[in-house]
Amino acid sequence: MDRRKFLQIPIAAIPAFLASRAYGQEHTKFPVTSTMRMKGPVVVSTWDSGVTANNGAWPLLRKQGHALDAVEAAGRASELEPSCCVGLAAWPDRDGKVTLDACIMNGNGDIGAVSFLERIKHPVSVARAVMEKTPHVLLSGEGAQEFAAANGFKLESGELSEDARKQWAEWLKKSQYKPGINVEGRPTTILQFAPNYFDNGKPNHDTMGTVALDASGGLAGMVTTSGMAFKMRGRVGDSPIIGAGLFVDNEVGAATSSGVGEEVIRICGTHTVIEQMRFGRTPEQACREAIRRVVKRDLVKAKEFQVGFVALSKTGVIGAFAVQKGFTFTVTNEQYPEGKIFEAKSHF
């Protein structure tokens, strides 16, 4: 485009124009548009199992409740449901211990997180306690557990569920840690070893991210996870890291992620999404740009893993994008009170 034609573009349209130009010829498979606008209040969670999370959040949002309370309720619902694979019933690390990570963020910038937490049923609520009762952002390991116990959270037995114990024993026969895409693009380290890692014939996932917009226009989000199955002892992914697995800003929107956390951390994924939205891109465009950055680092390696982002703007526009096909997200509002599952567009 020559200078004269560029100057004829309305000022308000320049960010969108530059966004469309930034993708390059290799990104012309899908249109760069996002028209998925939902009437608020609305709650959005990653994966098909987001139905469980949204069922926890929606009763509060429907009654004019606050987004922060709603996303905490979403996390607690997921942590209690074994099929969500994020709580104490989830798969262990390679040493046979279940370690949990979680974070929560309000649209005004209040944040709290825990990582490498053991024997606590609701890490998302511990994360909120960190936010509200301490001057810190993140507590980890033994210190996080001591803080939880001191604030009334019960120490559970720490024993593996019967199913998790069987799958860990099966995994030990080969002891392979190889995150992959597997069925329908959902990343799991254990699909070939754990036939019970399915929900109605489809694999579930070990990270639950939720973002919500309440009736007053407030935004909040949370992430809760058991991390990659059979990970190294002490491994922490993107989930409890503000700006990686979750970022929320009342002026712009909220974003969360799922997939191989190390790849999300490398680009400060959700912060990248929110900043792209701040500069004028739609949620889908912003998620797509974050995925472009993930993929461009190593195109060959990117074909072997999954990362997905989902974002919700302050005006109720929802967008998502993933590396591979199969990344789904669940939306619940007045239009879809039972929750509706959508599949994100993908790079490959």
N, C-alpha and C positions, 0 to 999 in steps of 0.2 A: 504494500500500500504506500502511495506517495504522501508527501507531507500535507498537501492540500486536502486530500480525502480524509486523512487522519484528523485534521483540525475541524472537519465537518461533523465528527462524531460528538454527540451530546456528552458533556462532562460526566453525567451520571452513568453513562454506558461504558466509559473507558475501562473500569476495573474488569467488567465482564469480557470486554473485547480482548484485553491483555491476557485474561485467564484462558480464553479459548485458543489464543495463539501459542500459549506456553506448552501445550500438550504435544505439539509436533505431529508429523505425519503418521507416526507409529501408533497414535492414540485416536484414530478416526473410526474405530469399530463401533463405538457407542456414542450417541449424541451427548454433548456436554450440557445437559439441562437437568433441572430438579424442580418438579411441580408437585411433589408429594406434601401438600400442606394439610395439616390436621387441626381441627378445632380443639383448643385446649379446654380443660386440662388433658394431658396426654403423658403416657409413660412408654418408653421404648427400651427393650432389653435384647441382648445378643442371643442368637440361636433359637431353635424351636422350643427349648426348655425355658426360654424367656416367658412363656405362658405362666409357668409357676411363679416366677418373680413378679410379673405384672399383676397376677391375681392377689399377691400380697400388697402391692402398692395401690391398686385401683380403688378399693373401698375408701381409702383415705382421701385420694384426689377427688373422687366423686362427691365427697361431703365437704368440699372446699378446704381440705387439709393442705398442709405445707409440703412442698416437694421434698424437703430434707427428711421429714418423717416417712414419706412414701417410699423413698429409695432405701432407707434403712429397713423398712418392712419387707421390701422386695428381696433384699439380701438375706434377711432372716428366714424368709419362706424358702429360698433356694438352699440355704444351709441345712434346713431340716429335711429336704427331699432328696433321698439317695440318688434318684435318677439324674439330678442336676450335677452330681459329681463335684461338688465344691466344698462340702463340709467334712466332718470327721468320718463319714462313711466312704470317703473318696479313696483313690488309689494312693499308696504310700510312695516315699522316696526309695532309693535302692537299698537303704538300710532298714526298710520296713516301718518307717515312722511317717505318720501323716502330719505335714506342716502346712499351715494356712496363712494366707496373705489377704489383706483387705484394705480398702481406703474409702473415704467418704468426703465429699466436697460440696459446700454450699455456693450459691452463685455470687455471694459477696466476698468470696476468697477464703472463708474459714475451711480448714482442712485437718484431717487426722488419718493416720494409717498405722497398720501393724504388719510385721513380716516375720516369717519363721516362727509362728505361734503354734504351740502344741496344746492339746487337751482342753481347748476352749470351744464350745459349741457355736458361738456367734461372734466370730472375729469382726464382722461389720459393726456390731454394737460396741466392741472394744475400741475400734477406730474412732467412732463418734465420741466415746469417752475421752480418748486422747485429745481430740479436737476441743472438747468443752471443758476439760478439767486439768489440762497441763499447758505449759508454755511451748510444748514441742509439737512437731508434725508427725514424726515416725518413731515408734518404739519397736524393738526387735527381740526375738528369741526369749531367753530367760527373763529379761527385764520386762518384756511385754506381758509375759505370763504372770509375773509377780504383780504387775500393775492391774491386770484383769482380776486376779484373785482378791486383791486389796479393795477392789471396787464392786465386789459382790458377784463376780462371775464364777460359777462352779467349775472346779477342775474335774474333768471327766477321766475315765480309766485309761485312755490312750491305747486301748486294744483295738486291733484292726477288726473290721466287720468280717464275717465269715467269707463273704464273696471276695473282698479285697485280699484276705489272707491267702485264698486259693490262687488268685491271679498273680500275687507277688511270688508265691512258690513256683508257679509256672514260668514266670519271667526269669527267675533265678537260673533256670536250666540253660539259658543262652546268654542272659545278662547283656542284652543289646539295648542301647539307647540311641534310637534313630528317629527323631521327629519326622513325620511325613504327612502327606496329604490324605491318603487312603480314601475311604468312601465319601463321595459327594463333597470333596474338598475340605472336610472337617479334619483338623490336625489332631493326631493322637499318637502317643509313643507306643501304645500297647495293643493296637487292634489285632495284630496277628497272634497275640498271646492271651487276649481276654475276650472270649466270645460273648461274655455277658455285658460288655461295654456297649450295649445297644438299647435303644428305646423304640419299640415297635419296628424293629429291623433296621433302624438307623442309629449311628453312633451319636452319643451325646457329647458334651464338652465339659472341660474342667475349669472353665472361667465363666462367670456371670457378670456382665456389665449392664448397668441400668442408668438411664438418664430420664428426668421428668420435668415437666412444665406444669405448674399449678395454676389455679384459677386467677390468682393475683399477679401472674406473670413471673413468679419466682422460679429459678432453675436449681437443680441439684443432681448429683450423681453418686454412684457407688460402684465398686468392683469387689467381688469376693471370689477366692479361688483356692484350690489345693495345689496349684502349680502343675508343671509337667509331671506326668506319672513316671516314677523310677528315675527322677532327677538325682543329681549329686546332692548329698547331705549339705544343707546350707544354701542351696540355690534359691535365688529370688528373681522373679521375672518382672514384667512391667506393671503387673496389677496394682501393687501398693504404691507405685511411684507416680506422684502427681505430675502431670505433664506428659507422662508416657501412657499409662493405661487409662487415665481419666483426667479431664480438665473441664471446668465449668466457669462461665463468666456471664453474669446477668446482662451485660451490655451486648453480648453476642450470641451465646448458645452453650451447648454442652456436647461433649464427645467422649466415646469410650472405644475400647479395642478388644480384640481377641486374637489368639493365634500364638505364634512363636514370639514370646515376650522380648527376647534378646534383639530381635529385628525392630521391634517397636521402640525400644529404648534408644537404639542407635540414632533415630531421627526425632526423638522427643515427640512421638507420634500425635497424641491428642492435642498437645499445645500447638503443634504445626497446623492441625485441622482448624482449631479455633482462630488462630492468627490469619489463616487464609480466608476464613469467613469474615473476619474483621475488615479485611481488605476488599471485600465485595463479592467473593465467590459464594455460590450456594453451598449447602451442606454436602451435596453429592460431588460437586467440583472440588471442594476442599478435601474430602476423603480420597478422591481420585488422585489429587496432587500428592498427598501423603504416601499413597501406594506407589506412585511413580518414583518417589525418592527411595522407598524400600527396594523396589525392583532394580533400579538402575545401578545400585551398588555392586550387585553380582547377578547378572541376568540368568546364568546357568543355575546357580544355587537357588534362585527365587522360584524356579520351576518345581522345587522339591518341598516347599513349605507353604503354609497358609498364614496370612495376616489379613484381618478385616477391621474396618473402622465404620462406626455409625455415629451420626451427628444429628442434633436437634437444635434448630435456631430459636431465638427468643420469640419469633412470630409463629412457631409451630411447623416450620418446614423441616422435613426429615430427609436425610440422604445417607447413602452408604456406598462403600466400594471395597473390593477385596483383591488379593493377589490371584486366588483361584476361584473357580465356580464352587457353589455350595455353601457360601457364607450367608446365613439367614439371620433375621431379626424379627422380633415380635412387637406389634404396636397395639396398645389398648387405650381407648377413649370412648366417648359416647357413641361414636359410629361403630366401634368394634369392642363392645364391652366384654366379650369372651376372649378377645385377643386375636389378632390376625397376623399370620406369618408371611413375611416377604423375603425374597432372595435378592441379595445385592448383585449389581453388575461386577464384572471382574476383569483384571488385566489380561489373563490368559483364557 
